[in-house]
Structure formats: C-alpha cells, structure tokens
C-alpha cells in the first residue's frame, strides 16, 4: 500500500522553529518516539527534501510527513504506586502523601482519593483519616487505626496536641520570623475558596512563619499552623503579599526558568513549561501523642520535583541568596 502524507505550511510567526518542535506542535497526540523515527528514516520532507530534527524552518516552508508513520501514543490508565509508609505504630500510620490526590472523596464522587486506597494499604487495620492535606500538598498524612485510634487523634487535634510544620516556597524575600493572625472564612466571591473574613463568618487562625533560605525573588519558609483552618497557610501567605509559588488560586506565580535564568533563550514555537506544575507546599513533619502516652515525630523528605526547583534557584539565582537568621 502506498504511503500517504500530510502537508503543512509553516506560518510566519513560527519561523526559526526546530523541525522536531514543529512536528510535536503539529501532532500532539503522536508519541515523540514515532516522530523521531519518521525524521531518522527520512520520511519528513521540507520543500521536497529530507531534513534532520534540528533543521530550522522558515515561514512558508512546506512540510510533508508520512501519515502512515504517525501512530498515536498509546492510551493507558495512570499507574498508582503503593502509598509510601513513613511510620507505623499500634494506633497510627503516617504516609507520604503524593501530589495530585485528594484526601477524601470529592463532592462529585468521581475521585476516591487517599480514602479509597486505605483498605488495600492495611486490609486488617481499619485505617481512618483524621486530618486532610490539599490535593497538591505532599508529605506527612496521619491515619488512625480503628475507632479507638480515631477518637484519640480527634481529641489530640482538638487539644492542639498535634504539631505540624510545612515547607513552602513563596514569592518575595522574607526576613525574620513572624506570626500571622487573621480570621479565615469562605470567600463570598469564589465558591470553594477561602479568604480573610472579619466578623462572625471568620474563624480565628494563627500561622507562624520562619524563613529558612532566601533566593533571588523567592524565600523557602517553614510554616507552623497553630490552628487548622481550610487553606490556612495559602490564605495567610497571600494576605501578607507572599503567596506560595505555583498557587494560582491565591495569587502565586507560575515558576518559569526564564524568570531566574538571565541568559534564558526561548525556543521559537515552543511554549515554556513551568518548573513545577503545582504549588510548592510540603507537609514536612508531624509530631503527635500516641495512645501509650509517648510522643512520635515523623518527617517526610522533600519530593524530587520540589528539590529540582530549589536546585534551579541555587544555580541560577544565587547572587541574592543568603542563609536566613
């Protein structure tokens, strides 16, 4: 059977784009491996001649690609890895929550979240969720074993006997430890979001903020919430003009390499992807009383995606970075 081809004309605004980038842009559903194969086998031509992946195109160039080789990337369901266990006792289990999962089922019922994986995590433990983390927050999530454990930790949270600390990368350069005390309630203008709300509708909220490392335009901070309001850390940081990087719901900027790398060169026709596709917020440590009366302290390592961001800041924004007092 004769090969069929697709013909494309390069628009003027994409002049200078690399051949490989033009193909990925033109055929987003095709695997990168298949596109590389077409180029390597000479089945992509520009103005009638075979080209290499790094060929720069001009406005008006005619690109012909054999469509028989354009196989779509195989569709597959996302693979869920077993939830990492950081700590376990007779009454408690602490997992390292991944990004992208809700803690409990959402209102639509389409996502079971962490709750839907508990039965498979410890089939005979009757695991119960006693607090929550936002969808994109990673790190320490405490689970109770059985009704007695759930009641114990419920009391511990009410009595403020559970201590948590978070790491966040925020916009701007903070200096000195501070406390933010401002009431939080439902945002009257945005469903599902929270805001600083005065009066009876707002609930008291207190957050301790301590800078750990400063970079050019950003600060890595440690957060210790003294209350447990929904979106408390995000709202409090935004309220003082230092929103969490990547937290677009509360004014946080998208993290782009072009923002911190002085000699960054934008590739023609390629949209720059953020260094991080979510907000930089990590539940780093949790300290809680056991049923036995002992105190347990559990820490979660910073995920690779967040470590990569800090590495980039270290490399490209070191001039203004200082250790924080």
Secondary structure by P-SEA (a helix, b strand, c coil): ccccbbbbbbccccccccaaaaaaaacccccaaaaaaaaaacccccccccccccccccccbbbbcccccccccccccccccccccccccccccccccccccccccccccccccccccccccccccccccccccccccccbbbbbccaaaaaaaaaaaaaccbbbbbbbbbccccccbbbbbbbbcccccccccccccccccccbbbbbbbbccccccccbbbbbbcccccaaaaaaaaaaccccccccccccccccccccccccccccccccccccccccccccbbbbbccccbbbbbbbcccaaaaaaaaaaaccccccccccc
